[in-house]
Amino acid sequence: MSLVSAIIPTYNQSEELERAVKSVLEQTYPDIEIIIVDDASNDETQKIIEKYTDKCEQITSRTHIRNRGGAAARNTGIDAASGDLIAFLDSDDTWNKEKISKQVKKIQSTTSDCVYCGIDYQQSGRAKRIRTFIRRAFKLRQDRGVREGGEDLIPEILSMQFDLGGTSTLLLTADVVSRVNGFDERFDRHQDWEFMLRVLKNHKLSYVDEKLVNKFETGRPSADKIYGAKKLYFNKFSEEIRSAEQSGYEVVRNHRLHLAQSYLIQGEFSEAIEWLIKLNLDLSDFPILVWYTLIGLGRLRNGKDTHLE
């Protein structure tokens, strides 16, 4: 039986971390080591880690002296991993009990080197109803069907037509992770896209058609950080982006729209307008833009994140 290394990077999410660790300990797959990487937290994270490492031999930890970001934390976990297979779990996500078992079975029964799964977004009330309506009525990218393949998926990822849902959905062979040299630590956002673009150049991705990862609302990164990551992203993959655009994929437009949405959510409307005027907006763009504008207005009114997104 293959050993799976579950790598959990964390920063100042002590309450969420405990929930994440429990979801790994409850996996039906029996052979898992857990590596928690504390990226220089200053909350109760170390107490939570000690609570588990003291009583559970399958859990080890690493600690960064200074905050280095999620990509560096995952790389620290990769360096410490002993498993033939590697999985990542963000500390604010959880896994369903059969997540690893079903993904290991998928890898063993296919020629793929990596596999992902569906996501269950943990929302309730008005936010869940409105978001569900928008997705169904206007077919946003999250609902455009399951994608499997290799290099053919690269234009889909570049144009934001296909989203893995973050690294928490992934299970990969350690060989693949080693061949691509882990994560690019320059990226503080879009780390999963950057990582998978390099993976898919030489490897196949398969899918378990079940929602095996739970994502919770824990805030959003600043739009300025997203903008910085996109500049780096476009510079690194300029040739691939040019090729995708020549093939008819709207890479630049979709990233500009994403930036506009990010500024709307923050209530920074002048910055959002600067990006929106660069676009030829479609009718289908307006419902989600209106929704994000309402979030931004609510945030300005309350002086904090409204968690409506």
N, C-alpha and C positions, 0 to 999 in steps of 0.2 A: 504493500500500500504506500502511495506517495505521501511524503510529508508536505503539508501546506504551511507556508509562513504567512501569517496574517499581520500586516504592518499597519499600525494605527498612529498616524502623526497627530499631534494635538498641541494647541496653544490656548491657554486660558479658557478651557471648557471643561472644568472638573466635573460638573454635574452631568453633562452630555457624555463625557468620557466613560463614566461608570456604566451608563446605559449601553454604550457601544461595546465595551468589554464583555458585559453579560451576554450580549447577543452572539458573541463569538464562542463563549464558553458553553452556550446552549446548542451549538451546532451538532447535527446528527453525525457528521463526518468525524471519526474518532482521532485522527492523527493531525493535529494542528498545533503549531507553536505560535504564540502571540508576542509580538515585539512592539512595545509602546515607545514612541519617540516624543519626548517632551521638548518642544522648541522654545525653551527658556520662559516657561509660564511663570507668572507671579501671583497665581491664585492658589487654590487647594489641590492642584493637580498632583504634586508629589505625594501628598497624603493618600490620594486615591491609588496611585501607582504602588506605593508601599503596602497598602492594604491587600492588594492582589498578589504582588510578587512574594510577599511573606508567606502566603498560604498556598500558592499554586506554582508548581515547578514549571509548567508550560509557558509561564509568562515571564519575560525579561524586559528590561527597559534600557533606553539610552537617553541622555540629557544633553541638550545644547547649552553652552555657557551664554550665548547670545542668540537672539531671535534671528533665524536665517530663512524662514519661509517654508511653505509646505513641500516644495520640490526637494529642498535640502533635507528635510526631515524624512521624506520617503527614501532618499538615497542612503541616509544613515541606517534606516531599517533594512534596506536591501543589502548593505554591507554586512549586517549582523545576521542575515537570514541563512538558514541551513536547509530549507525545503527545496524539493524538486519543482514545486509550484508556488507562485507568489500571488497573494491577494492584498488589496489595499482597502482600508476602511477609514473614511474620515470620521473624526471623533464625534461629529454631530449627526452621523447616520447610524443605522442599525441594519443587521442582516436578519432575514427570516431563517428559521432553524435548518432548513434543507438547502440553503444557498450553496454552500461549498460542495455538498454531496452531489447535487444535480449538475453543478458545473464541472466537477471532476469527471463524472460519468460522461458528460458531453465531450470533453477533450479526449477521453479515452476511446470514444466511439466515432470520432471524426479525424480528419487530417489537420484540423486547426491547432495552432499553437496558443491561441487565446480565445476567451469566451466572455461574453457579457450577458446581462439579464435586464428584465424590466424593473421599473421603479414605481413605488407607491408613494405619492406625495401626501404627507400627513397634514391635511388641511381640513377645516370644518366651517360650517356656517356659510355666511354670504360669500366669503372669498372662494370657497370650494365650488359653490354653485355657479358663480360668475365665470371663474376660470374654466370650468367644465363646458359651459355654454360657448365661450369664445373658441375653445379648442375644436369643439364639434362643428360649430357653424362656419368657422373660417379656416379650418385645417392647418393649424399652426404646425411648426416643424416637429414638435414632439409627437404628433399623431400621423405622420406621413408614412407609417409602416416600418416593418422590421428590415434592417439591412444586414446582410452577411457578405463577406467577400474579402478582398485584399486591396491591391493598389487601386482598383476601381472605385473604392470608397473615398479616396483622398479628395476628389472634387466636392463630394457631398459634405465632408467635414469642413473643408475650407469655406464653403458657401453657407454653412450653418443650417444645412438641410438635414443633417443627421447628427444626433447628439447622444453620446454614450450615457450621459447622466452623471458624469464624473468618474473618478477612478474607483469608487466604491462598488461599481458593478462588475469590475474586471477580475478575471483569474487568468494568469499567464504562466508559461513555463519559465523557470529561472534562466534557462538558456536564452530565451528571447530577451528578457530584461537585461541580461549581461551583454548581449550583442548590440543593443542600442545604447548601452552605457547609462541606463537609468534616465532620470529626469534632468532637464536643462534648468539649472538653479537660477538662471537669470530671470525666469518667468515667475511672477507672483500671482498672475491670473492666466487662464487658458492653458494650464499645465497639462490637463488631460488631452486636449486637442493636439498640442505640440508633441506629446509623448506618442500618441497613437498614429500621428502622421508618419513618424519614423518607423514605428512597428509595422505599419501596413505596406511599406515599400517592399518588404520581403516576406511577410507572414499573413496568414489567413485568420479572419475573425469569424467566430460562430456565435450563436445566440440561444439562450434558454428562454423560451417564450412564457415566462412567469415573472410576476412582480416580487422579486426576492430581496430588494433593497428598499428600506424606508428612509425617506428624506423629510427632515423637519425644518420649519422656518426658524432660522437663527440669524437673520440679518443679511445684508448685501454688501459687497465691496464698493468702495467709492468709484464713481464714474471716471475720475481722473486716473485711478489705478488701472481701470479697464482700458482707458485710452493708451496709457503707457505700454501695457502688455500687447495691445493690438499693433502699435508701431514696431515693437520688437518682432512680433509674429509675422507681420507683412514683410519685414526685412529678411527674416530667416527663410521664409518660404516664397520669396518673390517669383522664382521660376515656376513653381507649382501653381501659384495664384494666376500668373499670366497664362499658363496653359489651360487652367480651368475656365478663365474668362473667355479665352478663344473658343472653347468648346460650348459656350453658352451659359455657363454658371455665373450667377450674380454674386460674386464674392465681395467686391468693394461695396456695392449697394447694401447688402445685408449686414455687413459690419457697421456701416454708417448708421443704419436704422437701429441696430443694437445699441450703439453709443447714444443715439437720441433718446431711446427708451430709458437707458440708465440715468441720463441727466433728468428726464422727466420724473422718474421715481424719487430722485433726491430733491425735487422742487427747484432745480436750477434750469428754469425755462428758457432763459436767453441762450445758454449753451446748447440746449436741446434744439432750439429753432435754427441755430447755426448749422447743425447737422441735417435737420429736416429739409432746409431749403436746397441742399445739395442733391436731394432725391427726387425722383419721379414717383410720387406716392400712388399706390393702388388703393382702390376702395376697400380691399380686404385689410389694409394696414390700419385703418382708422379705429375700429373697435378696441384693439389692444392699446393704441396710442391714447385714446380717451381714458381707458382704464388706468394706465400708468400716470396720466395727468391727474386723475382723481387721487391716486396714491400720493403723488407729490404735493398736491394741495392739502391732503390730510396730514402729511408730515410737517408741512410748514405751520399748519394750524395748531398741531399738538406739540411741535418742537422736538419730535423724536420719530423713530421708525414706527409706522402704524401696523406693520405685519399684515397688510392687506394683500401683498403680492403673492 
